[in-house]
Amino acid sequence: MSSSIVTEIVQQVHDLPDPLQQQVLAFVLTLRQQHLEKDPDAWDILESLTGTIEAPADWSTEHDHYLYGTLKRPATES
């Protein structure tokens, strides 16, 4: 950021009453936090969705049945 922009910002904020200066500070801190936060990648998005989808208990073993209508696998004895 150029020093002339910083100087202009400081001058404009300096002329504001205290309550508005507090609002400007809160706004700047919010902008700074948003800038510092990294953009989520695909893994972050998938992790945030974990456990949010309702599915049958045997979904992982019988996904072909639920997706394509194939017969369920025979139950195996343990």
mmCIF file of the N, C-alpha and C atoms, coordinates in Angstrom:
data_MODEL
# 
_entry.id   MODEL 
# 
loop_
_atom_site.group_PDB 
_atom_site.id 
_atom_site.type_symbol 
_atom_site.label_atom_id 
_atom_site.label_alt_id 
_atom_site.label_comp_id 
_atom_site.label_asym_id 
_atom_site.label_entity_id 
_atom_site.label_seq_id 
_atom_site.pdbx_PDB_ins_code 
_atom_site.Cartn_x 
_atom_site.Cartn_y 
_atom_site.Cartn_z 
_atom_site.occupancy 
_atom_site.B_iso_or_equiv 
_atom_site.pdbx_formal_charge 
_atom_site.auth_seq_id 
_atom_site.auth_comp_id 
_atom_site.auth_asym_id 
_atom_site.auth_atom_id 
_atom_site.pdbx_PDB_model_num 
ATOM 1   N N  . MET A 1 1  ? 0.856   -1.158  0.000  1.00 0.00 ? 1  MET A N  1 
ATOM 2   C CA . MET A 1 1  ? 0.000   0.000   0.000  1.00 0.00 ? 1  MET A CA 1 
ATOM 3   C C  . MET A 1 1  ? 0.908   1.229   0.000  1.00 0.00 ? 1  MET A C  1 
ATOM 4   N N  . SER A 1 2  ? 0.543   2.174   -0.793 1.00 0.00 ? 2  SER A N  1 
ATOM 5   C CA . SER A 1 2  ? 1.383   3.369   -0.865 1.00 0.00 ? 2  SER A CA 1 
ATOM 6   C C  . SER A 1 2  ? 1.168   4.242   0.373  1.00 0.00 ? 2  SER A C  1 
ATOM 7   N N  . SER A 1 3  ? 2.209   4.985   0.707  1.00 0.00 ? 3  SER A N  1 
ATOM 8   C CA . SER A 1 3  ? 2.128   5.824   1.912  1.00 0.00 ? 3  SER A CA 1 
ATOM 9   C C  . SER A 1 3  ? 1.101   6.937   1.752  1.00 0.00 ? 3  SER A C  1 
ATOM 10  N N  . SER A 1 4  ? 0.846   7.382   0.518  1.00 0.00 ? 4  SER A N  1 
ATOM 11  C CA . SER A 1 4  ? -0.165  8.434   0.334  1.00 0.00 ? 4  SER A CA 1 
ATOM 12  C C  . SER A 1 4  ? -1.562  7.916   0.672  1.00 0.00 ? 4  SER A C  1 
ATOM 13  N N  . ILE A 1 5  ? -1.823  6.647   0.385  1.00 0.00 ? 5  ILE A N  1 
ATOM 14  C CA . ILE A 1 5  ? -3.126  6.064   0.732  1.00 0.00 ? 5  ILE A CA 1 
ATOM 15  C C  . ILE A 1 5  ? -3.255  5.947   2.243  1.00 0.00 ? 5  ILE A C  1 
ATOM 16  N N  . VAL A 1 6  ? -2.201  5.478   2.883  1.00 0.00 ? 6  VAL A N  1 
ATOM 17  C CA . VAL A 1 6  ? -2.220  5.353   4.342  1.00 0.00 ? 6  VAL A CA 1 
ATOM 18  C C  . VAL A 1 6  ? -2.428  6.713   4.989  1.00 0.00 ? 6  VAL A C  1 
ATOM 19  N N  . THR A 1 7  ? -1.729  7.708   4.490  1.00 0.00 ? 7  THR A N  1 
ATOM 20  C CA . THR A 1 7  ? -1.862  9.062   5.030  1.00 0.00 ? 7  THR A CA 1 
ATOM 21  C C  . THR A 1 7  ? -3.289  9.569   4.868  1.00 0.00 ? 7  THR A C  1 
ATOM 22  N N  . GLU A 1 8  ? -3.886  9.333   3.714  1.00 0.00 ? 8  GLU A N  1 
ATOM 23  C CA . GLU A 1 8  ? -5.270  9.769   3.463  1.00 0.00 ? 8  GLU A CA 1 
ATOM 24  C C  . GLU A 1 8  ? -6.241  9.043   4.392  1.00 0.00 ? 8  GLU A C  1 
ATOM 25  N N  . ILE A 1 9  ? -6.043  7.744   4.562  1.00 0.00 ? 9  ILE A N  1 
ATOM 26  C CA . ILE A 1 9  ? -6.919  6.976   5.457  1.00 0.00 ? 9  ILE A CA 1 
ATOM 27  C C  . ILE A 1 9  ? -6.815  7.501   6.884  1.00 0.00 ? 9  ILE A C  1 
ATOM 28  N N  . VAL A 1 10 ? -5.597  7.699   7.352  1.00 0.00 ? 10 VAL A N  1 
ATOM 29  C CA . VAL A 1 10 ? -5.388  8.197   8.711  1.00 0.00 ? 10 VAL A CA 1 
ATOM 30  C C  . VAL A 1 10 ? -6.042  9.565   8.885  1.00 0.00 ? 10 VAL A C  1 
ATOM 31  N N  . GLN A 1 11 ? -5.887  10.435  7.909  1.00 0.00 ? 11 GLN A N  1 
ATOM 32  C CA . GLN A 1 11 ? -6.473  11.783  8.005  1.00 0.00 ? 11 GLN A CA 1 
ATOM 33  C C  . GLN A 1 11 ? -8.003  11.706  8.042  1.00 0.00 ? 11 GLN A C  1 
ATOM 34  N N  . GLN A 1 12 ? -8.573  10.877  7.189  1.00 0.00 ? 12 GLN A N  1 
ATOM 35  C CA . GLN A 1 12 ? -10.031 10.756  7.154  1.00 0.00 ? 12 GLN A CA 1 
ATOM 36  C C  . GLN A 1 12 ? -10.565 10.180  8.465  1.00 0.00 ? 12 GLN A C  1 
ATOM 37  N N  . VAL A 1 13 ? -9.890  9.179   8.999  1.00 0.00 ? 13 VAL A N  1 
ATOM 38  C CA . VAL A 1 13 ? -10.331 8.566   10.251 1.00 0.00 ? 13 VAL A CA 1 
ATOM 39  C C  . VAL A 1 13 ? -10.125 9.531   11.414 1.00 0.00 ? 13 VAL A C  1 
ATOM 40  N N  . HIS A 1 14 ? -9.047  10.269  11.388 1.00 0.00 ? 14 HIS A N  1 
ATOM 41  C CA . HIS A 1 14 ? -8.735  11.236  12.461 1.00 0.00 ? 14 HIS A CA 1 
ATOM 42  C C  . HIS A 1 14 ? -9.846  12.266  12.623 1.00 0.00 ? 14 HIS A C  1 
ATOM 43  N N  . ASP A 1 15 ? -10.474 12.644  11.529 1.00 0.00 ? 15 ASP A N  1 
ATOM 44  C CA . ASP A 1 15 ? -11.520 13.671  11.564 1.00 0.00 ? 15 ASP A CA 1 
ATOM 45  C C  . ASP A 1 15 ? -12.878 13.136  12.021 1.00 0.00 ? 15 ASP A C  1 
ATOM 46  N N  . LEU A 1 16 ? -12.998 11.841  12.199 1.00 0.00 ? 16 LEU A N  1 
ATOM 47  C CA . LEU A 1 16 ? -14.269 11.245  12.611 1.00 0.00 ? 16 LEU A CA 1 
ATOM 48  C C  . LEU A 1 16 ? -14.403 11.275  14.134 1.00 0.00 ? 16 LEU A C  1 
ATOM 49  N N  . PRO A 1 17 ? -15.646 11.310  14.632 1.00 0.00 ? 17 PRO A N  1 
ATOM 50  C CA . PRO A 1 17 ? -15.848 11.191  16.081 1.00 0.00 ? 17 PRO A CA 1 
ATOM 51  C C  . PRO A 1 17 ? -15.448 9.781   16.565 1.00 0.00 ? 17 PRO A C  1 
ATOM 52  N N  . ASP A 1 18 ? -15.156 9.675   17.841 1.00 0.00 ? 18 ASP A N  1 
ATOM 53  C CA . ASP A 1 18 ? -14.668 8.408   18.410 1.00 0.00 ? 18 ASP A CA 1 
ATOM 54  C C  . ASP A 1 18 ? -15.535 7.188   18.082 1.00 0.00 ? 18 ASP A C  1 
ATOM 55  N N  . PRO A 1 19 ? -16.854 7.273   18.218 1.00 0.00 ? 19 PRO A N  1 
ATOM 56  C CA . PRO A 1 19 ? -17.659 6.075   17.920 1.00 0.00 ? 19 PRO A CA 1 
ATOM 57  C C  . PRO A 1 19 ? -17.477 5.593   16.469 1.00 0.00 ? 19 PRO A C  1 
ATOM 58  N N  . LEU A 1 20 ? -17.365 6.526   15.539 1.00 0.00 ? 20 LEU A N  1 
ATOM 59  C CA . LEU A 1 20 ? -17.153 6.137   14.146 1.00 0.00 ? 20 LEU A CA 1 
ATOM 60  C C  . LEU A 1 20 ? -15.743 5.592   13.932 1.00 0.00 ? 20 LEU A C  1 
ATOM 61  N N  . GLN A 1 21 ? -14.777 6.118   14.656 1.00 0.00 ? 21 GLN A N  1 
ATOM 62  C CA . GLN A 1 21 ? -13.423 5.569   14.572 1.00 0.00 ? 21 GLN A CA 1 
ATOM 63  C C  . GLN A 1 21 ? -13.411 4.114   15.038 1.00 0.00 ? 21 GLN A C  1 
ATOM 64  N N  . GLN A 1 22 ? -14.184 3.813   16.082 1.00 0.00 ? 22 GLN A N  1 
ATOM 65  C CA . GLN A 1 22 ? -14.289 2.424   16.559 1.00 0.00 ? 22 GLN A CA 1 
ATOM 66  C C  . GLN A 1 22 ? -14.900 1.527   15.487 1.00 0.00 ? 22 GLN A C  1 
ATOM 67  N N  . GLN A 1 23 ? -15.905 2.031   14.772 1.00 0.00 ? 23 GLN A N  1 
ATOM 68  C CA . GLN A 1 23 ? -16.534 1.260   13.697 1.00 0.00 ? 23 GLN A CA 1 
ATOM 69  C C  . GLN A 1 23 ? -15.541 1.018   12.562 1.00 0.00 ? 23 GLN A C  1 
ATOM 70  N N  . VAL A 1 24 ? -14.761 2.040   12.226 1.00 0.00 ? 24 VAL A N  1 
ATOM 71  C CA . VAL A 1 24 ? -13.749 1.892   11.173 1.00 0.00 ? 24 VAL A CA 1 
ATOM 72  C C  . VAL A 1 24 ? -12.722 0.849   11.587 1.00 0.00 ? 24 VAL A C  1 
ATOM 73  N N  . LEU A 1 25 ? -12.278 0.903   12.836 1.00 0.00 ? 25 LEU A N  1 
ATOM 74  C CA . LEU A 1 25 ? -11.309 -0.072  13.323 1.00 0.00 ? 25 LEU A CA 1 
ATOM 75  C C  . LEU A 1 25 ? -11.866 -1.484  13.245 1.00 0.00 ? 25 LEU A C  1 
ATOM 76  N N  . ALA A 1 26 ? -13.108 -1.670  13.675 1.00 0.00 ? 26 ALA A N  1 
ATOM 77  C CA . ALA A 1 26 ? -13.731 -2.998  13.608 1.00 0.00 ? 26 ALA A CA 1 
ATOM 78  C C  . ALA A 1 26 ? -13.810 -3.475  12.164 1.00 0.00 ? 26 ALA A C  1 
ATOM 79  N N  . PHE A 1 27 ? -14.159 -2.578  11.258 1.00 0.00 ? 27 PHE A N  1 
ATOM 80  C CA . PHE A 1 27 ? -14.241 -2.923  9.836  1.00 0.00 ? 27 PHE A CA 1 
ATOM 81  C C  . PHE A 1 27 ? -12.885 -3.334  9.288  1.00 0.00 ? 27 PHE A C  1 
ATOM 82  N N  . VAL A 1 28 ? -11.848 -2.576  9.622  1.00 0.00 ? 28 VAL A N  1 
ATOM 83  C CA . VAL A 1 28 ? -10.495 -2.873  9.133  1.00 0.00 ? 28 VAL A CA 1 
ATOM 84  C C  . VAL A 1 28 ? -10.029 -4.218  9.685  1.00 0.00 ? 28 VAL A C  1 
ATOM 85  N N  . LEU A 1 29 ? -10.299 -4.483  10.954 1.00 0.00 ? 29 LEU A N  1 
ATOM 86  C CA . LEU A 1 29 ? -9.904  -5.767  11.539 1.00 0.00 ? 29 LEU A CA 1 
ATOM 87  C C  . LEU A 1 29 ? -10.629 -6.932  10.872 1.00 0.00 ? 29 LEU A C  1 
ATOM 88  N N  . THR A 1 30 ? -11.899 -6.733  10.547 1.00 0.00 ? 30 THR A N  1 
ATOM 89  C CA . THR A 1 30 ? -12.659 -7.767  9.838  1.00 0.00 ? 30 THR A CA 1 
ATOM 90  C C  . THR A 1 30 ? -12.073 -8.012  8.457  1.00 0.00 ? 30 THR A C  1 
ATOM 91  N N  . LEU A 1 31 ? -11.771 -6.948  7.732  1.00 0.00 ? 31 LEU A N  1 
ATOM 92  C CA . LEU A 1 31 ? -11.154 -7.098  6.406  1.00 0.00 ? 31 LEU A CA 1 
ATOM 93  C C  . LEU A 1 31 ? -9.823  -7.822  6.492  1.00 0.00 ? 31 LEU A C  1 
ATOM 94  N N  . ARG A 1 32 ? -9.034  -7.466  7.489  1.00 0.00 ? 32 ARG A N  1 
ATOM 95  C CA . ARG A 1 32 ? -7.716  -8.087  7.660  1.00 0.00 ? 32 ARG A CA 1 
ATOM 96  C C  . ARG A 1 32 ? -7.861  -9.580  7.945  1.00 0.00 ? 32 ARG A C  1 
ATOM 97  N N  . GLN A 1 33 ? -8.806  -9.945  8.814  1.00 0.00 ? 33 GLN A N  1 
ATOM 98  C CA . GLN A 1 33 ? -9.024  -11.352 9.142  1.00 0.00 ? 33 GLN A CA 1 
ATOM 99  C C  . GLN A 1 33 ? -9.460  -12.129 7.914  1.00 0.00 ? 33 GLN A C  1 
ATOM 100 N N  . GLN A 1 34 ? -10.362 -11.571 7.119  1.00 0.00 ? 34 GLN A N  1 
ATOM 101 C CA . GLN A 1 34 ? -10.819 -12.235 5.906  1.00 0.00 ? 34 GLN A CA 1 
ATOM 102 C C  . GLN A 1 34 ? -9.668  -12.422 4.927  1.00 0.00 ? 34 GLN A C  1 
ATOM 103 N N  . HIS A 1 35 ? -8.794  -11.441 4.860  1.00 0.00 ? 35 HIS A N  1 
ATOM 104 C CA . HIS A 1 35 ? -7.647  -11.519 3.953  1.00 0.00 ? 35 HIS A CA 1 
ATOM 105 C C  . HIS A 1 35 ? -6.664  -12.601 4.396  1.00 0.00 ? 35 HIS A C  1 
ATOM 106 N N  . LEU A 1 36 ? -6.504  -12.771 5.709  1.00 0.00 ? 36 LEU A N  1 
ATOM 107 C CA . LEU A 1 36 ? -5.539  -13.736 6.225  1.00 0.00 ? 36 LEU A CA 1 
ATOM 108 C C  . LEU A 1 36 ? -6.048  -15.175 6.172  1.00 0.00 ? 36 LEU A C  1 
ATOM 109 N N  . GLU A 1 37 ? -7.366  -15.346 6.161  1.00 0.00 ? 37 GLU A N  1 
ATOM 110 C CA . GLU A 1 37 ? -7.921  -16.700 6.117  1.00 0.00 ? 37 GLU A CA 1 
ATOM 111 C C  . GLU A 1 37 ? -7.658  -17.302 4.744  1.00 0.00 ? 37 GLU A C  1 
ATOM 112 N N  . LYS A 1 38 ? -7.220  -18.550 4.745  1.00 0.00 ? 38 LYS A N  1 
ATOM 113 C CA . LYS A 1 38 ? -6.947  -19.205 3.473  1.00 0.00 ? 38 LYS A CA 1 
ATOM 114 C C  . LYS A 1 38 ? -8.255  -19.665 2.839  1.00 0.00 ? 38 LYS A C  1 
ATOM 115 N N  . ASP A 1 39 ? -8.251  -19.731 1.542  1.00 0.00 ? 39 ASP A N  1 
ATOM 116 C CA . ASP A 1 39 ? -9.405  -20.261 0.831  1.00 0.00 ? 39 ASP A CA 1 
ATOM 117 C C  . ASP A 1 39 ? -9.455  -21.765 1.057  1.00 0.00 ? 39 ASP A C  1 
ATOM 118 N N  . PRO A 1 40 ? -10.646 -22.299 1.329  1.00 0.00 ? 40 PRO A N  1 
ATOM 119 C CA . PRO A 1 40 ? -10.728 -23.741 1.555  1.00 0.00 ? 40 PRO A CA 1 
ATOM 120 C C  . PRO A 1 40 ? -10.447 -24.515 0.265  1.00 0.00 ? 40 PRO A C  1 
ATOM 121 N N  . ASP A 1 41 ? -9.747  -25.641 0.398  1.00 0.00 ? 41 ASP A N  1 
ATOM 122 C CA . ASP A 1 41 ? -9.540  -26.496 -0.761 1.00 0.00 ? 41 ASP A CA 1 
ATOM 123 C C  . ASP A 1 41 ? -10.607 -27.601 -0.739 1.00 0.00 ? 41 ASP A C  1 
ATOM 124 N N  . ALA A 1 42 ? -10.560 -28.482 -1.709 1.00 0.00 ? 42 ALA A N  1 
ATOM 125 C CA . ALA A 1 42 ? -11.581 -29.526 -1.834 1.00 0.00 ? 42 ALA A CA 1 
ATOM 126 C C  . ALA A 1 42 ? -11.646 -30.402 -0.584 1.00 0.00 ? 42 ALA A C  1 
ATOM 127 N N  . TRP A 1 43 ? -10.492 -30.697 0.020  1.00 0.00 ? 43 TRP A N  1 
ATOM 128 C CA . TRP A 1 43 ? -10.479 -31.550 1.215  1.00 0.00 ? 43 TRP A CA 1 
ATOM 129 C C  . TRP A 1 43 ? -11.164 -30.851 2.387  1.00 0.00 ? 43 TRP A C  1 
ATOM 130 N N  . ASP A 1 44 ? -10.955 -29.545 2.532  1.00 0.00 ? 44 ASP A N  1 
ATOM 131 C CA . ASP A 1 44 ? -11.616 -28.793 3.602  1.00 0.00 ? 44 ASP A CA 1 
ATOM 132 C C  . ASP A 1 44 ? -13.130 -28.830 3.434  1.00 0.00 ? 44 ASP A C  1 
ATOM 133 N N  . ILE A 1 45 ? -13.579 -28.678 2.207  1.00 0.00 ? 45 ILE A N  1 
ATOM 134 C CA . ILE A 1 45 ? -15.017 -28.691 1.929  1.00 0.00 ? 45 ILE A CA 1 
ATOM 135 C C  . ILE A 1 45 ? -15.603 -30.066 2.223  1.00 0.00 ? 45 ILE A C  1 
ATOM 136 N N  . LEU A 1 46 ? -14.917 -31.128 1.769  1.00 0.00 ? 46 LEU A N  1 
ATOM 137 C CA . LEU A 1 46 ? -15.400 -32.484 2.032  1.00 0.00 ? 46 LEU A CA 1 
ATOM 138 C C  . LEU A 1 46 ? -15.431 -32.770 3.532  1.00 0.00 ? 46 LEU A C  1 
ATOM 139 N N  . GLU A 1 47 ? -14.403 -32.333 4.243  1.00 0.00 ? 47 GLU A N  1 
ATOM 140 C CA . GLU A 1 47 ? -14.367 -32.548 5.689  1.00 0.00 ? 47 GLU A CA 1 
ATOM 141 C C  . GLU A 1 47 ? -15.521 -31.836 6.381  1.00 0.00 ? 47 GLU A C  1 
ATOM 142 N N  . SER A 1 48 ? -15.871 -30.651 5.894  1.00 0.00 ? 48 SER A N  1 
ATOM 143 C CA . SER A 1 48 ? -16.976 -29.914 6.514  1.00 0.00 ? 48 SER A CA 1 
ATOM 144 C C  . SER A 1 48 ? -18.319 -30.603 6.271  1.00 0.00 ? 48 SER A C  1 
ATOM 145 N N  . LEU A 1 49 ? -18.409 -31.437 5.238  1.00 0.00 ? 49 LEU A N  1 
ATOM 146 C CA . LEU A 1 49 ? -19.654 -32.136 4.925  1.00 0.00 ? 49 LEU A CA 1 
ATOM 147 C C  . LEU A 1 49 ? -19.753 -33.505 5.592  1.00 0.00 ? 49 LEU A C  1 
ATOM 148 N N  . THR A 1 50 ? -18.672 -33.978 6.198  1.00 0.00 ? 50 THR A N  1 
ATOM 149 C CA . THR A 1 50 ? -18.665 -35.291 6.831  1.00 0.00 ? 50 THR A CA 1 
ATOM 150 C C  . THR A 1 50 ? -19.763 -35.387 7.875  1.00 0.00 ? 50 THR A C  1 
ATOM 151 N N  . GLY A 1 51 ? -20.565 -36.444 7.753  1.00 0.00 ? 51 GLY A N  1 
ATOM 152 C CA . GLY A 1 51 ? -21.628 -36.687 8.722  1.00 0.00 ? 51 GLY A CA 1 
ATOM 153 C C  . GLY A 1 51 ? -22.873 -35.864 8.517  1.00 0.00 ? 51 GLY A C  1 
ATOM 154 N N  . THR A 1 52 ? -22.979 -35.151 7.416  1.00 0.00 ? 52 THR A N  1 
ATOM 155 C CA . THR A 1 52 ? -24.149 -34.292 7.212  1.00 0.00 ? 52 THR A CA 1 
ATOM 156 C C  . THR A 1 52 ? -25.192 -34.918 6.297  1.00 0.00 ? 52 THR A C  1 
ATOM 157 N N  . ILE A 1 53 ? -24.893 -36.071 5.725  1.00 0.00 ? 53 ILE A N  1 
ATOM 158 C CA . ILE A 1 53 ? -25.822 -36.705 4.790  1.00 0.00 ? 53 ILE A CA 1 
ATOM 159 C C  . ILE A 1 53 ? -26.446 -37.926 5.456  1.00 0.00 ? 53 ILE A C  1 
ATOM 160 N N  . GLU A 1 54 ? -27.769 -37.995 5.438  1.00 0.00 ? 54 GLU A N  1 
ATOM 161 C CA . GLU A 1 54 ? -28.472 -39.145 5.984  1.00 0.00 ? 54 GLU A CA 1 
ATOM 162 C C  . GLU A 1 54 ? -28.406 -40.277 4.978  1.00 0.00 ? 54 GLU A C  1 
ATOM 163 N N  . ALA A 1 55 ? -28.043 -41.462 5.438  1.00 0.00 ? 55 ALA A N  1 
ATOM 164 C CA . ALA A 1 55 ? -27.955 -42.629 4.565  1.00 0.00 ? 55 ALA A CA 1 
ATOM 165 C C  . ALA A 1 55 ? -28.201 -43.876 5.402  1.00 0.00 ? 55 ALA A C  1 
ATOM 166 N N  . PRO A 1 56 ? -28.569 -44.975 4.751  1.00 0.00 ? 56 PRO A N  1 
ATOM 167 C CA . PRO A 1 56 ? -28.761 -46.226 5.493  1.00 0.00 ? 56 PRO A CA 1 
ATOM 168 C C  . PRO A 1 56 ? -27.459 -46.670 6.157  1.00 0.00 ? 56 PRO A C  1 
ATOM 169 N N  . ALA A 1 57 ? -27.579 -47.454 7.215  1.00 0.00 ? 57 ALA A N  1 
ATOM 170 C CA . ALA A 1 57 ? -26.405 -47.909 7.961  1.00 0.00 ? 57 ALA A CA 1 
ATOM 171 C C  . ALA A 1 57 ? -25.472 -48.765 7.102  1.00 0.00 ? 57 ALA A C  1 
ATOM 172 N N  . ASP A 1 58 ? -26.024 -49.462 6.119  1.00 0.00 ? 58 ASP A N  1 
ATOM 173 C CA . ASP A 1 58 ? -25.189 -50.338 5.283  1.00 0.00 ? 58 ASP A CA 1 
ATOM 174 C C  . ASP A 1 58 ? -24.777 -49.676 3.963  1.00 0.00 ? 58 ASP A C  1 
ATOM 175 N N  . TRP A 1 59 ? -24.818 -48.368 3.940  1.00 0.00 ? 59 TRP A N  1 
ATOM 176 C CA . TRP A 1 59 ? -24.488 -47.624 2.719  1.00 0.00 ? 59 TRP A CA 1 
ATOM 177 C C  . TRP A 1 59 ? -23.118 -47.995 2.155  1.00 0.00 ? 59 TRP A C  1 
ATOM 178 N N  . SER A 1 60 ? -22.113 -48.081 2.998  1.00 0.00 ? 60 SER A N  1 
ATOM 179 C CA . SER A 1 60 ? -20.750 -48.315 2.509  1.00 0.00 ? 60 SER A CA 1 
ATOM 180 C C  . SER A 1 60 ? -20.601 -49.691 1.872  1.00 0.00 ? 60 SER A C  1 
ATOM 181 N N  . THR A 1 61 ? -21.294 -50.683 2.381  1.00 0.00 ? 61 THR A N  1 
ATOM 182 C CA . THR A 1 61 ? -21.170 -52.027 1.795  1.00 0.00 ? 61 THR A CA 1 
ATOM 183 C C  . THR A 1 61 ? -22.191 -52.273 0.692  1.00 0.00 ? 61 THR A C  1 
ATOM 184 N N  . GLU A 1 62 ? -23.279 -51.559 0.701  1.00 0.00 ? 62 GLU A N  1 
ATOM 185 C CA . GLU A 1 62 ? -24.354 -51.788 -0.281 1.00 0.00 ? 62 GLU A CA 1 
ATOM 186 C C  . GLU A 1 62 ? -24.593 -50.603 -1.210 1.00 0.00 ? 62 GLU A C  1 
ATOM 187 N N  . HIS A 1 63 ? -23.544 -49.794 -1.457 1.00 0.00 ? 63 HIS A N  1 
ATOM 188 C CA . HIS A 1 63 ? -23.750 -48.602 -2.286 1.00 0.00 ? 63 HIS A CA 1 
ATOM 189 C C  . HIS A 1 63 ? -24.216 -48.950 -3.700 1.00 0.00 ? 63 HIS A C  1 
ATOM 190 N N  . ASP A 1 64 ? -23.774 -50.067 -4.255 1.00 0.00 ? 64 ASP A N  1 
ATOM 191 C CA . ASP A 1 64 ? -24.250 -50.465 -5.595 1.00 0.00 ? 64 ASP A CA 1 
ATOM 192 C C  . ASP A 1 64 ? -25.763 -50.704 -5.586 1.00 0.00 ? 64 ASP A C  1 
ATOM 193 N N  . HIS A 1 65 ? -26.260 -51.275 -4.517 1.00 0.00 ? 65 HIS A N  1 
ATOM 194 C CA . HIS A 1 65 ? -27.702 -51.507 -4.406 1.00 0.00 ? 65 HIS A CA 1 
ATOM 195 C C  . HIS A 1 65 ? -28.460 -50.177 -4.392 1.00 0.00 ? 65 HIS A C  1 
ATOM 196 N N  . TYR A 1 66 ? -27.958 -49.223 -3.595 1.00 0.00 ? 66 TYR A N  1 
ATOM 197 C CA . TYR A 1 66 ? -28.666 -47.954 -3.461 1.00 0.00 ? 66 TYR A CA 1 
ATOM 198 C C  . TYR A 1 66 ? -28.480 -47.055 -4.679 1.00 0.00 ? 66 TYR A C  1 
ATOM 199 N N  . LEU A 1 67 ? -27.336 -47.145 -5.347 1.00 0.00 ? 67 LEU A N  1 
ATOM 200 C CA . LEU A 1 67 ? -27.098 -46.296 -6.514 1.00 0.00 ? 67 LEU A CA 1 
ATOM 201 C C  . LEU A 1 67 ? -27.658 -46.887 -7.805 1.00 0.00 ? 67 LEU A C  1 
ATOM 202 N N  . TYR A 1 68 ? -27.468 -48.207 -7.981 1.00 0.00 ? 68 TYR A N  1 
ATOM 203 C CA . TYR A 1 68 ? -27.783 -48.814 -9.277 1.00 0.00 ? 68 TYR A CA 1 
ATOM 204 C C  . TYR A 1 68 ? -28.894 -49.858 -9.218 1.00 0.00 ? 68 TYR A C  1 
ATOM 205 N N  . GLY A 1 69 ? -29.394 -50.174 -8.037 1.00 0.00 ? 69 GLY A N  1 
ATOM 206 C CA . GLY A 1 69 ? -30.484 -51.124 -7.910 1.00 0.00 ? 69 GLY A CA 1 
ATOM 207 C C  . GLY A 1 69 ? -30.056 -52.582 -7.977 1.00 0.00 ? 69 GLY A C  1 
ATOM 208 N N  . THR A 1 70 ? -28.784 -52.870 -7.828 1.00 0.00 ? 70 THR A N  1 
ATOM 209 C CA . THR A 1 70 ? -28.340 -54.265 -7.834 1.00 0.00 ? 70 THR A CA 1 
ATOM 210 C C  . THR A 1 70 ? -28.848 -54.956 -6.576 1.00 0.00 ? 70 THR A C  1 
ATOM 211 N N  . LEU A 1 71 ? -28.829 -56.289 -6.599 1.00 0.00 ? 71 LEU A N  1 
ATOM 212 C CA . LEU A 1 71 ? -29.258 -57.034 -5.426 1.00 0.00 ? 71 LEU A CA 1 
ATOM 213 C C  . LEU A 1 71 ? -28.280 -56.801 -4.284 1.00 0.00 ? 71 LEU A C  1 
ATOM 214 N N  . LYS A 1 72 ? -28.832 -56.832 -3.078 1.00 0.00 ? 72 LYS A N  1 
ATOM 215 C CA . LYS A 1 72 ? -27.963 -56.696 -1.908 1.00 0.00 ? 72 LYS A CA 1 
ATOM 216 C C  . LYS A 1 72 ? -27.108 -57.950 -1.788 1.00 0.00 ? 72 LYS A C  1 
ATOM 217 N N  . ARG A 1 73 ? -25.945 -57.787 -1.223 1.00 0.00 ? 73 ARG A N  1 
ATOM 218 C CA . ARG A 1 73 ? -25.048 -58.916 -1.013 1.00 0.00 ? 73 ARG A CA 1 
ATOM 219 C C  . ARG A 1 73 ? -25.626 -59.826 0.072  1.00 0.00 ? 73 ARG A C  1 
ATOM 220 N N  . PRO A 1 74 ? -25.356 -61.106 -0.044 1.00 0.00 ? 74 PRO A N  1 
ATOM 221 C CA . PRO A 1 74 ? -25.847 -62.009 1.021  1.00 0.00 ? 74 PRO A CA 1 
ATOM 222 C C  . PRO A 1 74 ? -25.146 -61.688 2.344  1.00 0.00 ? 74 PRO A C  1 
ATOM 223 N N  . ALA A 1 75 ? -25.912 -61.806 3.423  1.00 0.00 ? 75 ALA A N  1 
ATOM 224 C CA . ALA A 1 75 ? -25.339 -61.534 4.743  1.00 0.00 ? 75 ALA A CA 1 
ATOM 225 C C  . ALA A 1 75 ? -24.291 -62.598 5.067  1.00 0.00 ? 75 ALA A C  1 
ATOM 226 N N  . THR A 1 76 ? -23.185 -62.156 5.592  1.00 0.00 ? 76 THR A N  1 
ATOM 227 C CA . THR A 1 76 ? -22.127 -63.097 5.987  1.00 0.00 ? 76 THR A CA 1 
ATOM 228 C C  . THR A 1 76 ? -22.156 -63.251 7.487  1.00 0.00 ? 76 THR A C  1 
ATOM 229 N N  . GLU A 1 77 ? -21.881 -64.461 7.942  1.00 0.00 ? 77 GLU A N  1 
ATOM 230 C CA . GLU A 1 77 ? -21.860 -64.704 9.372  1.00 0.00 ? 77 GLU A CA 1 
ATOM 231 C C  . GLU A 1 77 ? -20.476 -64.393 9.908  1.00 0.00 ? 77 GLU A C  1 
ATOM 232 N N  . SER A 1 78 ? -20.419 -63.751 11.032 1.00 0.00 ? 78 SER A N  1 
ATOM 233 C CA . SER A 1 78 ? -19.129 -63.383 11.624 1.00 0.00 ? 78 SER A CA 1 
ATOM 234 C C  . SER A 1 78 ? -18.758 -64.325 12.713 1.00 0.00 ? 78 SER A C  1 
# 
